[in-house]
Amino acid sequence: MALIAEQPSSFLSGSRRWFGRVIGCWLLFFTLFTAAFFVAAERQSQKMQQVMHSRYGEDGAGLLRAWNQMLDTSQTLDDVQKITRVNDFFNRHIRYSDDVTLWQKSDYWATPLETMGMRAGDCEDFTIAKYLSLLELGFANDQLRLIYVRAQIGGQQSKRFQAHMVLGYYQSPTAEPLILDNLIGRIEPASKRPDLRPVFSFNSEGLWVGNSVQSQADPTARLSRWRDLLARIREQGF
């Protein structure tokens, strides 16, 4: 698949029930990433350190310092080196944990500070943290998409699939994306990941489903829950 966000409409119709569940999640998730927020936002390192230390102690504050150092030393690298640094940082320092185990909630969207403080998160938390980190490094929104997929578990012959999220990096709008994933450490082109079956992708500029048609879905349908998350991110110094 040249573009991981592109799939024939038959795939989407065959996954209607699953898509119905994740599209609700997207409607919440989308509002966090408004262009105005990212233009205005700046890292407030001192405040972030204070919040991290008060909530998660020296261990959390140490990981936050490592994250800041990783960003600072990555500024002069090329794009592929930057995405590799960010991908490796979170895959190395964060362990996978589902929301029920970690937050005692069925579905919780953690801020990057919370993910680093707990040193744990689910696939969405990995993807959020990587996405925000790459925006901090100067990537444009049209280079990045958060991609919901059905991940094949257990090998090529397996019929087991689970909902999953990865981050796609596009060198150009028509380029095949490179996939940043917490399931594997390697960054692979989408065509090398047949285990991932895309459902839709999005960034702060829009939503793409089937044949890369940009959706006009209203991102404010469930705005209140994301306002809470946005408020938490701002309070933490992002």
KACORBEL-V655326 format. One record per backbone hydrogen bond with DSSP energy under -0.5 kcal/mol. NH is the residue of the N-H (numbers start at 1). CO is the residue of the C=O. Records with the same first field share a line. If there is no record, write none. Layout:
NH->CO ; CO
This chain:
6->3
11->8
12->8
13->9
14->10
15->11 ; 12
16->13
19->15
20->16
21->17
22->18
23->19
24->20
25->21
26->22
27->23
28->24
29->25
30->26
31->27
32->28 ; 29
33->29 ; 30
34->31 ; 32
38->34
39->35
40->36
41->37
44->237
45->43
48->44
49->45
50->46
51->47
52->48
53->49
54->50
55->51
56->52
57->53
60->56
61->57
62->58
63->59
64->60
65->61
66->62
67->63
68->64
69->65
70->66
71->67
72->68
73->69
74->70 ; 71
75->71 ; 72
77->74
82->78
83->79
84->80
85->81
86->82
87->83
88->84
89->85
90->86
91->87
92->88
93->89
94->90
95->119
97->121
102->98
103->99
104->99 ; 100
105->99
110->108
115->111
116->112
117->113
118->114
119->115
120->115
121->95
126->122
127->123
128->124
129->125
130->126
131->127
132->128
133->129
134->130
135->131
136->132
137->133
138->135
139->134
143->140
144->141
145->168
146->202
147->145 ; 166
148->146 ; 200
149->164
150->197
151->149 ; 162
152->195
153->160
158->155
160->153
161->159
162->151
164->149
166->147
167->180
168->145
169->178
170->143
171->169
175->172
178->169
179->188
180->167 ; 178
181->179
188->179 ; 186
190->177
192->189
193->190
196->193
197->150 ; 195
198->196
199->148
200->148
201->208
202->146
203->206
206->203
207->215
208->201
209->213
213->209 ; 210
214->212
215->207
219->217
221->218
223->220
225->222
226->222
227->223
228->224
229->225
230->226
231->227
232->228
233->229
234->230
235->231
236->232
237->234
238->233
